[in-house]
Amino acid sequence: MQTSQIDFAAFGSEHLGAALTLSRQAGWPHRPEDWEMARALSEGVVAIEGDRVVGTVLVTPYKQDCATINMVIVDQAMRGRGLGRKLMHAAMELAGDRPLRLVATADGLPLYEKLGFRQTGRILQHQGIAAERAAPTATSAAAMTDFSAITELDRQAFGADRADLIAYLAKVGELAVVRRRNGSVSGFAVLRSFGRGEVIGPVIAGNVDDAKALVTHFIARRPGAFLRVDTTTAAGLSGWLAEQGFAHVGGGIAMMKPSIPAVDSVATIFALANQALG
């Protein structure tokens, strides 16, 4: 079997079932709804051998500011034949001249480095069962009138306009905020269903104490639930999450192409929406 026998097509809704099969083969926890969310926010390519999908990749654009490359999966039987490289080239063509971001596994790292991506940090996946916690007094549920402030805070922290992502998260999840004394939003977090349970993220705040309060807001709302948080080594939350009963179970390597220096911001990303979306 040669990769020359493989065709490439635009990722459509008709490919979701096959994509789910591939992600399960890879040991990923994604549900059909998780794939649909990623596809709804993205463009993508599938690799097809005969009538079988043997590879996927998605590109999630954040306006013209940047794009994330995600859901890069190659069927186990097709690995080692250059298909991953071809999918990445297709993704980079879709992204155009946008700066690119991705989270790499150890297996994918050599390919991404050859394609010009450079490491910028590490992602730490924490998960576990939420214990009973008192609700923090510093947080509250977000109001519809907070949406523009939330998207602007996210833009400053992430360095790109993710209004479409935030709007989708508001539709499928719950948002909480921290406010300054004047009532303006200084931090926010999102809880939504994902994989085996629910994910808390993004979490964006001006300081680590506010970030902890936002995470605790949702822990307190979900005693007994399986929760996941994807944080970074730089955020300084990992040790605290472990103390809350959320074990460090893995993660990935954050990468960019080209590498862009971080810009000073009033807010910091303490947890990702997930590893695919940043």
Secondary structure, DSSP 8 states (H G I E B T S, - for coil): --GGGEEEEE--GGGHHHHHHHHHHTT----HHHHHHHHHT-EEEEEEETTEEEEEEEEEEETTTEEEEEEEEE-GGGTTSSHHHHHHHHHHHHHTTS-EEEEE-TTTHHHHHHTT-EEEEEEEEEEEE-------SSEEE--GGGHHHHHHHHHHHHTS--HHHHHHHHHHSEEEEEE-TTS-EEEEEEEEEETTEEEEEEEEESSHHHHHHHHHHHHHH-TT-EEEEEEETTTT-HHHHHHTT-EEEEEEEEEEES-------S-EEEE-S-TTT-
